[in-house]
């Protein structure tokens, strides 16, 4: 089982302080709630779209 690339990036950004209030829901597909600036959110959405061929 490979770690989710979006979750790994969120964890990295949380450690650097660019993302706050992270809540990871135990569901499939993975759902993450967080607070961040609009640019960071767009980058995470793009990463999610890139790693999810069903979208």
Helices and strands as residue ranges (DSSP letters): H 5-16, E 19-25, E 31-36, H 38-50
